[in-house]
Amino acid sequence: MSTASFFSDMLQGIADRGRRFLSLGPARNGEADAVGTMQALCETLLSSRGEASGMALAKNILDRWQGFDPEKRRDFMIALLSHFGPDIERLERAIDSYRADPTPKALHEMSMAAEPRRQELIRRLNLAPNGIATLVRMREDLLELKARNPDLEAVDTDFAHLFGSWFNRGFLVLRPISWSTPADILEKIIRYEAVHYIGGWDELRRRLAPEDRRCFAFFHPQLADDPLIFVEVALTREMPSNIADLLKEDRAPIRAADATTAVFYSISNCQEGLRGISFGNFLIKQVVEDLRRDLPRLDTFATLSPVPGFADWLSRERRAEASDALSQADRGKLALLDEPDWADQPEIVASIQPNLSAAAGWYFLRARNSSGKVADPVARFHLGNGARLERINFLGDRSERAMRQAHGLMVNYLYKLDDIETNHEAFATRGEVVAAPAIRRLVPADRSPRSLVPVPDILSPDARSSDAPGRKGNKEFTS
């Protein structure tokens, strides 16, 4: 029996004893005021001092929540917002005390009083057996509810704050995923893959079994058999320009010892409830260290990444009355994108490539969202990690989704180890997009934007399937 399983069984036993002591039962179908009962149980949990009774209460609350329909789950979240915020009277007293005597003790009391009561409630709910897994699913619901109820942002802030601590890098375990990994985990890799669809076991084997393929995942001790995020790596002799060459069935594998380049071609967040909790930057850095230790000939670390928001952005620029990014000549050539199966017609491909590549250069170097940040979510991730935008790959992905999202474009981000810190500082402090000279030449310096027209933060439903950390359904955020 694993340590995690033993610990979970022990907690379950304690909770069961507490349940018998408190005579707690599950929610009943048709129970009057089920949310009110839950609210009362939460108040009891906050005032509880006994370990067994606290675990039993926490388990009962989470069991009841799992039995709720969507409407009751919404009402419960609204109750968390309305009834489990800060203790206002305590906060006012603490503010008055600090104003009268601003000592460190008074400041600490004011800080404690300002903390919403629901934070402590969530901590106590985490005491239940499998509590953290249920809370992650609870936040998954909350993220959907928040889109229709913006006031719930305050509740989500508390979940995210606590998850940021509970899923700290120090608690995460990096494990290699291979063809000999237990089948239940491999099934989840197939299900969670968010960038390049895995069609079944044979295709998964082609990604894991060859000597020149690697896969790594982060796990949390309380979610021992459920990956949080994983990366698929191809070991090659050069930086690839298209995904088909990496994934084709009849490719000829190379010896791992002969590889000079490690290509991160798919990174997938697995838990929608952990959206916004960053693991990817730690994952890449740890995998680079492990690969360099095992394969000292590797000297190039790069991605082959999608561009999920490019097609939407380009469509808006083409429709706009005036565009800084596109000339009238560009618009005329790019109208060929409306031709069915344009990518299968060599004349159109040759005609459109210069204009589409130039538009992509503008998108990466100049387009910004409403917060003034680089518009492309994948670019924000890699540039923030210290990578350089190295190459734009025309028709790098001919899949149906990539053609819709990016007109087939893919890009390489290069992790040049000696430059990572400098690149990160340039992006973080000045918003500078560090890019290869060939990409910078696509956007002449004298073509400065007339005005900043921000890119909407919300992508089309199709583009959302592969953009920022933890998007539901297809959770790819890098590459």
C-alpha positions as CSV (number, residue, x, y, z in Angstrom):
1,M,0.0,0.0,0.0
2,S,1.4,3.4,-0.9
3,T,2.0,6.1,1.7
4,A,-0.6,8.4,0.2
5,S,-3.2,5.5,0.2
6,F,-2.4,4.7,3.8
7,F,-2.8,8.3,4.8
8,S,-6.1,8.6,2.9
9,D,-7.5,5.5,4.6
10,M,-6.4,6.8,8.0
11,L,-8.2,10.1,7.4
12,Q,-11.3,8.2,6.2
13,G,-11.3,6.2,9.4
14,I,-11.1,9.3,11.6
15,A,-13.8,11.0,9.6
16,D,-16.1,7.9,9.9
17,R,-15.7,7.8,13.7
18,G,-16.4,11.6,13.8
19,R,-19.5,11.1,11.6
20,R,-20.9,8.4,14.0
21,F,-20.2,10.6,17.0
22,L,-22.1,13.5,15.4
23,S,-24.7,11.4,13.8
24,L,-24.2,13.1,10.5
25,G,-26.0,11.8,7.4
26,P,-25.8,12.7,3.7
27,A,-28.1,15.3,2.1
28,R,-31.5,13.8,1.3
29,N,-33.2,14.3,-2.1
30,G,-35.7,17.1,-1.8
31,E,-34.3,18.3,1.5
32,A,-35.8,21.7,2.3
33,D,-33.3,24.6,2.3
34,A,-30.3,22.4,1.5
35,V,-28.0,25.4,1.0
36,G,-29.1,26.8,4.4
37,T,-28.3,23.5,6.0
38,M,-24.9,23.6,4.3
39,Q,-24.3,27.1,5.6
40,A,-25.1,26.0,9.1
41,L,-22.7,23.1,8.8
42,C,-20.0,25.4,7.6
43,E,-20.5,27.7,10.6
44,T,-20.3,24.6,12.8
45,L,-17.1,23.6,11.1
46,L,-15.5,27.0,11.7
47,S,-16.3,26.8,15.4
48,S,-15.3,23.1,15.7
49,R,-12.2,22.2,17.8
50,G,-12.2,18.4,17.7
51,E,-10.1,16.7,15.0
52,A,-12.4,13.8,14.4
53,S,-15.6,15.9,14.4
54,G,-13.9,18.5,12.1
55,M,-13.0,15.9,9.6
56,A,-16.5,14.4,9.7
57,L,-18.1,17.8,9.2
58,A,-15.7,18.6,6.3
59,K,-16.5,15.3,4.6
60,N,-20.2,15.7,5.1
61,I,-20.1,19.2,3.6
62,L,-18.1,18.1,0.6
63,D,-20.4,15.0,0.1
64,R,-23.4,17.2,0.2
65,W,-21.9,19.7,-2.3
66,Q,-21.1,16.8,-4.7
67,G,-24.8,15.8,-4.6
68,F,-26.0,19.4,-5.4
69,D,-27.4,20.2,-8.8
70,P,-25.9,23.3,-10.7
71,E,-28.4,25.7,-9.2
72,K,-27.7,24.7,-5.6
73,R,-23.9,24.8,-6.3
74,R,-24.4,28.4,-7.5
75,D,-26.4,29.3,-4.4
76,F,-23.7,27.8,-2.2
77,M,-21.0,29.9,-3.8
78,I,-23.2,33.0,-3.3
79,A,-23.5,32.0,0.3
80,L,-19.7,31.8,0.6
81,L,-19.6,35.3,-0.8
82,S,-22.3,36.8,1.3
83,H,-21.9,35.1,4.7
84,F,-18.2,34.1,4.9
85,G,-16.4,37.3,4.2
86,P,-14.3,39.2,6.9
87,D,-15.8,39.7,10.3
88,I,-16.5,43.4,9.8
89,E,-16.9,44.3,13.5
90,R,-13.5,42.7,14.3
91,L,-11.9,44.5,11.3
92,E,-13.2,47.9,12.3
93,R,-11.9,47.4,15.9
94,A,-8.6,46.3,14.5
95,I,-8.4,49.4,12.2
96,D,-9.2,51.7,15.1
97,S,-6.5,50.0,17.3
98,Y,-3.9,50.3,14.6
99,R,-4.7,54.0,14.0
100,A,-4.4,54.6,17.8
101,D,-1.2,52.6,18.2
102,P,0.4,51.3,14.9
103,T,2.4,48.5,16.5
104,P,3.4,45.3,14.7
105,K,0.9,43.4,16.9
106,A,-1.9,45.8,15.9
107,L,-0.9,45.4,12.2
108,H,-1.0,41.6,12.6
109,E,-4.4,41.7,14.1
110,M,-5.7,44.0,11.4
111,S,-4.3,41.6,8.8
112,M,-5.9,38.6,10.4
113,A,-9.3,40.4,10.7
114,A,-9.2,41.4,7.0
115,E,-8.9,37.7,6.0
116,P,-12.3,36.4,4.7
117,R,-13.7,33.7,7.0
118,R,-14.2,31.5,3.9
119,Q,-10.4,31.1,3.7
120,E,-10.3,29.3,7.0
121,L,-13.4,27.4,5.9
122,I,-11.7,26.1,2.8
123,R,-8.6,25.1,4.9
124,R,-10.8,23.1,7.2
125,L,-12.7,21.5,4.2
126,N,-9.3,20.3,3.0
127,L,-9.1,18.1,6.2
128,A,-11.6,15.7,4.7
129,P,-10.4,12.5,3.0
130,N,-9.7,13.4,-0.6
131,G,-10.6,17.0,0.3
132,I,-8.1,18.7,-2.0
133,A,-9.4,16.8,-5.0
134,T,-13.0,17.8,-4.3
135,L,-12.0,21.4,-3.7
136,V,-10.2,21.5,-7.1
137,R,-13.5,20.3,-8.7
138,M,-15.4,22.9,-6.7
139,R,-13.2,25.6,-8.1
140,E,-13.8,24.2,-11.6
141,D,-17.5,24.9,-11.1
142,L,-16.7,28.3,-9.6
143,L,-14.7,29.4,-12.7
144,E,-17.8,28.7,-14.8
145,L,-20.1,30.4,-12.4
146,K,-17.8,33.5,-12.2
147,A,-18.2,34.2,-15.9
148,R,-22.0,34.8,-15.3
149,N,-21.6,36.2,-11.7
150,P,-18.6,38.5,-11.6
151,D,-19.0,39.2,-7.9
152,L,-17.8,35.6,-7.3
153,E,-14.3,36.8,-8.2
154,A,-13.8,37.5,-4.5
155,V,-14.5,33.8,-3.7
156,D,-12.2,32.6,-6.5
157,T,-9.5,34.9,-5.2
158,D,-9.5,33.0,-1.9
159,F,-9.5,29.6,-3.6
160,A,-6.6,30.7,-5.9
161,H,-4.7,32.1,-2.9
162,L,-4.8,28.9,-1.0
163,F,-4.2,26.7,-4.0
164,G,-1.1,28.8,-4.7
165,S,0.3,27.6,-1.4
166,W,-1.0,24.0,-1.5
167,F,0.4,23.4,-5.0
168,N,3.7,25.2,-4.3
169,R,6.6,23.8,-6.3
170,G,8.1,22.4,-3.1
171,F,5.1,20.0,-2.8
172,L,5.2,18.8,-6.5
173,V,6.9,15.7,-7.7
174,L,8.3,15.4,-11.2
175,R,7.8,11.9,-12.6
176,P,8.8,10.5,-16.1
177,I,5.9,9.0,-18.0
178,S,6.8,6.0,-20.1
179,W,5.1,3.1,-21.8
180,S,5.6,1.1,-18.6
181,T,3.7,3.7,-16.5
182,P,0.5,2.3,-14.9
183,A,-2.4,2.2,-17.4
184,D,-4.7,4.4,-15.3
185,I,-2.2,7.2,-15.6
186,L,-1.6,6.6,-19.3
187,E,-5.4,6.8,-19.9
188,K,-5.3,10.2,-18.3
189,I,-2.5,11.3,-20.5
190,I,-4.6,10.4,-23.5
191,R,-7.7,12.2,-22.1
192,Y,-5.8,15.3,-20.9
193,E,-3.7,15.8,-24.0
194,A,-4.6,19.3,-25.1
195,V,-2.4,20.2,-28.0
196,H,-2.1,17.3,-30.5
197,Y,-4.9,14.8,-30.1
198,I,-3.9,11.3,-29.2
199,G,-6.1,8.9,-31.2
200,G,-5.6,5.8,-29.0
201,W,-3.1,3.4,-27.4
202,D,-1.0,2.9,-30.6
203,E,-0.5,6.6,-31.0
204,L,0.4,7.0,-27.3
205,R,3.0,4.3,-27.7
206,R,4.6,6.2,-30.6
207,R,4.9,9.2,-28.3
208,L,6.3,7.3,-25.3
209,A,8.1,4.2,-26.3
210,P,10.8,5.3,-28.8
211,E,14.2,6.1,-27.5
212,D,14.0,9.7,-28.8
213,R,10.8,10.5,-27.0
214,R,10.2,11.7,-23.4
215,C,7.3,12.7,-21.3
216,F,7.3,14.2,-17.8
217,A,4.5,15.2,-15.4
218,F,4.1,17.0,-12.1
219,F,2.1,15.2,-9.4
220,H,0.9,16.4,-6.0
221,P,1.1,13.9,-3.0
222,Q,-2.7,14.2,-2.4
223,L,-3.4,13.5,-6.1
224,A,-0.9,10.8,-6.5
225,D,-2.4,9.2,-9.6
226,D,-3.7,12.3,-11.3
227,P,-1.1,14.5,-13.2
228,L,-1.4,18.2,-12.8
229,I,0.5,19.1,-16.0
230,F,2.7,17.2,-18.4
231,V,5.1,17.9,-21.2
232,E,5.9,15.8,-24.3
233,V,9.5,16.1,-25.6
234,A,11.0,15.1,-28.9
235,L,14.8,14.5,-29.1
236,T,16.0,15.6,-32.6
237,R,19.1,16.7,-34.5
238,E,17.6,20.1,-35.4
239,M,14.8,22.5,-34.5
240,P,11.6,21.3,-36.3
241,S,9.4,23.6,-38.4
242,N,6.3,21.4,-38.5
243,I,4.5,19.0,-36.3
244,A,3.8,16.4,-38.9
245,D,7.4,15.4,-39.0
246,L,7.5,14.8,-35.3
247,L,4.3,12.8,-35.1
248,K,4.1,10.8,-38.4
249,E,3.8,7.0,-38.0
250,D,6.6,6.0,-40.3
251,R,9.3,8.3,-39.0
252,A,12.7,6.8,-38.2
253,P,13.7,7.2,-34.5
254,I,17.2,8.3,-33.7
255,R,19.4,7.2,-30.8
256,A,18.8,9.5,-27.8
257,A,22.6,9.9,-27.5
258,D,22.8,11.3,-31.0
259,A,20.2,14.1,-30.3
260,T,21.4,17.7,-30.0
261,T,17.9,19.3,-29.6
262,A,15.1,18.8,-27.1
263,V,11.8,20.0,-28.5
264,F,8.8,20.7,-26.1
265,Y,6.0,20.1,-28.5
266,S,3.0,19.7,-26.2
267,I,2.3,21.0,-22.6
268,S,-1.1,20.3,-21.2
269,N,-2.6,21.4,-17.9
270,C,-4.8,18.6,-16.6
271,Q,-6.9,20.2,-13.9
272,E,-9.3,22.9,-14.9
273,G,-9.8,23.8,-11.2
274,L,-6.2,24.8,-11.1
275,R,-6.4,27.3,-13.9
276,G,-4.1,30.2,-13.2
277,I,-1.9,28.3,-10.8
278,S,1.4,28.3,-12.6
279,F,3.3,25.0,-13.0
280,G,4.6,25.3,-16.5
281,N,7.6,27.5,-15.9
282,F,8.9,25.1,-13.1
283,L,8.1,22.1,-15.3
284,I,10.2,23.3,-18.2
285,K,13.2,24.3,-16.1
286,Q,13.2,21.0,-14.2
287,V,12.9,19.0,-17.4
288,V,15.8,20.9,-18.9
289,E,17.9,20.1,-15.9
290,D,17.0,16.4,-16.0
291,L,17.6,16.1,-19.8
292,R,21.0,17.9,-19.6
293,R,22.1,15.6,-16.8
294,D,21.1,12.4,-18.8
295,L,22.0,13.6,-22.3
296,P,25.0,16.0,-22.1
297,R,25.1,16.4,-25.9
298,L,21.9,18.4,-25.9
299,D,22.7,22.0,-26.5
300,T,19.4,23.4,-27.9
301,F,16.1,23.6,-26.1
302,A,13.1,24.9,-28.0
303,T,9.4,24.6,-28.5
304,L,7.1,24.0,-31.5
305,S,4.1,26.0,-30.4
306,P,0.7,26.9,-31.6
307,V,-0.7,30.4,-32.1
308,P,-4.2,30.0,-30.9
309,G,-5.4,33.6,-31.2
310,F,-3.8,34.6,-34.5
311,A,-6.7,33.9,-36.8
312,D,-9.2,35.8,-34.7
313,W,-6.9,38.8,-34.5
314,L,-6.2,38.8,-38.2
315,S,-9.9,38.6,-39.0
316,R,-10.5,41.7,-36.9
317,E,-7.7,43.6,-38.6
318,R,-9.0,42.6,-42.1
319,R,-12.5,43.9,-41.2
320,A,-11.3,47.1,-39.5
321,E,-11.8,50.4,-41.4
322,A,-8.1,51.2,-40.8
323,S,-5.3,48.9,-39.7
324,D,-1.8,49.7,-38.6
325,A,-0.9,46.1,-39.1
326,L,-2.2,45.6,-42.7
327,S,-1.8,47.7,-45.9
328,Q,-4.3,47.7,-48.6
329,A,-2.0,45.4,-50.6
330,D,-1.9,43.0,-47.6
331,R,-5.6,42.9,-47.4
332,G,-5.9,42.1,-51.0
333,K,-3.5,39.2,-50.7
334,L,-5.0,37.9,-47.4
335,A,-8.4,37.7,-49.0
336,L,-7.1,34.5,-50.5
337,L,-7.5,33.0,-47.0
338,D,-11.2,32.9,-47.7
339,E,-10.6,30.4,-50.6
340,P,-11.7,26.9,-49.6
341,D,-8.6,24.6,-49.2
342,W,-6.3,27.5,-50.0
343,A,-3.4,25.6,-48.4
344,D,-3.7,22.9,-51.0
345,Q,-3.2,25.3,-53.9
346,P,0.5,26.0,-54.5
347,E,-0.1,29.2,-56.3
348,I,-2.1,30.7,-53.4
349,V,0.4,29.4,-50.9
350,A,3.3,31.1,-52.7
351,S,1.4,34.3,-53.1
352,I,0.1,34.6,-49.5
353,Q,3.1,33.5,-47.5
354,P,5.0,36.8,-47.3
355,N,1.9,38.8,-46.3
356,L,0.8,36.2,-43.7
357,S,4.2,36.0,-42.2
358,A,4.5,39.8,-42.0
359,A,1.1,40.0,-40.3
360,A,2.2,37.3,-37.8
361,G,5.3,39.4,-37.1
362,W,3.1,42.4,-36.3
363,Y,0.9,40.2,-34.1
364,F,3.8,39.0,-32.0
365,L,5.7,42.2,-31.7
366,R,3.0,44.9,-31.6
367,A,-0.4,43.4,-30.7
368,R,-1.5,44.0,-27.1
369,N,-4.5,43.0,-25.1
370,S,-6.7,45.3,-23.0
371,S,-4.2,45.0,-20.1
372,G,-1.3,46.2,-22.4
373,K,0.3,42.8,-22.4
374,V,1.4,40.8,-25.4
375,A,-1.8,39.5,-27.1
376,D,-0.7,35.9,-27.7
377,P,-1.1,33.8,-24.5
378,V,1.4,31.2,-25.5
379,A,3.9,34.0,-26.2
380,R,3.3,35.5,-22.8
381,F,4.1,32.3,-21.2
382,H,7.4,31.5,-23.0
383,L,8.6,35.1,-23.2
384,G,7.9,35.4,-19.5
385,N,10.1,32.3,-18.9
386,G,13.0,33.9,-20.7
387,A,12.7,32.3,-24.1
388,R,13.3,34.1,-27.4
389,L,10.8,34.1,-30.3
390,E,13.0,32.3,-32.8
391,R,11.0,31.4,-35.9
392,I,7.6,31.7,-37.5
393,N,6.7,28.5,-39.3
394,F,4.3,28.9,-42.2
395,L,1.9,26.0,-42.4
396,G,3.6,24.3,-39.5
397,D,0.4,22.5,-38.6
398,R,-2.1,21.5,-41.2
399,S,-4.7,20.0,-38.8
400,E,-8.2,21.3,-39.0
401,R,-8.0,23.1,-35.7
402,A,-4.7,24.8,-36.4
403,M,-6.0,26.0,-39.7
404,R,-9.0,27.6,-38.0
405,Q,-7.0,29.1,-35.1
406,A,-3.8,30.2,-36.8
407,H,-4.1,29.6,-40.5
408,G,-1.6,26.8,-39.9
409,L,1.1,28.9,-38.3
410,M,3.4,27.5,-35.6
411,V,6.4,29.1,-33.9
412,N,9.6,28.1,-32.2
413,Y,10.5,29.6,-28.9
414,L,14.2,29.1,-28.1
415,Y,15.4,28.6,-24.5
416,K,19.1,29.8,-24.8
417,L,20.3,29.0,-21.3
418,D,22.8,31.8,-21.0
419,D,20.2,34.4,-22.1
420,I,17.1,33.3,-20.1
421,E,17.5,35.7,-17.2
422,T,18.3,38.7,-19.5
423,N,15.3,37.9,-21.7
424,H,13.0,37.5,-18.7
425,E,14.0,40.9,-17.3
426,A,13.5,42.6,-20.7
427,F,10.0,41.1,-20.9
428,A,9.0,41.5,-17.3
429,T,10.2,45.0,-16.7
430,R,9.9,46.7,-20.2
431,G,7.4,44.4,-22.0
432,E,10.0,43.8,-24.7
433,V,9.5,40.9,-27.0
434,V,12.9,39.3,-27.5
435,A,12.8,38.0,-31.0
436,A,15.3,36.8,-33.7
437,P,16.4,39.4,-36.2
438,A,14.5,37.6,-39.0
439,I,11.2,38.2,-37.2
440,R,12.0,41.8,-36.4
441,R,12.7,42.5,-40.1
442,L,9.0,41.5,-40.8
443,V,7.9,44.7,-39.0
444,P,9.9,47.8,-40.2
445,A,10.8,50.2,-37.4
446,D,9.2,53.1,-39.1
447,R,5.7,51.5,-39.0
448,S,4.8,52.5,-35.5
449,P,1.2,52.0,-34.4
450,R,-1.2,54.9,-34.9
451,S,-2.9,54.0,-31.6
452,L,-3.2,50.9,-29.4
453,V,-6.3,48.9,-30.3
454,P,-6.3,46.2,-27.7
455,V,-7.0,42.6,-28.5
456,P,-10.0,41.2,-26.6
457,D,-9.0,39.0,-23.7
458,I,-11.7,36.5,-24.5
459,L,-10.9,34.3,-27.5
460,S,-13.4,32.5,-29.7
461,P,-14.6,29.2,-28.4
462,D,-12.4,27.4,-30.8
463,A,-9.3,29.4,-29.8
464,R,-10.0,28.9,-26.1
465,S,-9.3,25.2,-26.5
466,S,-5.6,25.9,-26.6
467,D,-4.6,29.2,-25.1
468,A,-4.0,30.1,-21.5
469,P,-3.3,28.0,-18.5
470,G,-6.1,25.5,-17.7
471,R,-8.8,26.3,-20.2
472,K,-11.6,23.8,-20.0
473,G,-11.8,21.0,-22.5
474,N,-8.4,21.5,-24.1
475,K,-6.0,22.9,-21.5
476,E,-2.8,23.5,-23.5
477,F,-1.1,26.7,-22.7
478,T,2.3,26.5,-24.2
479,S,3.2,24.2,-26.6
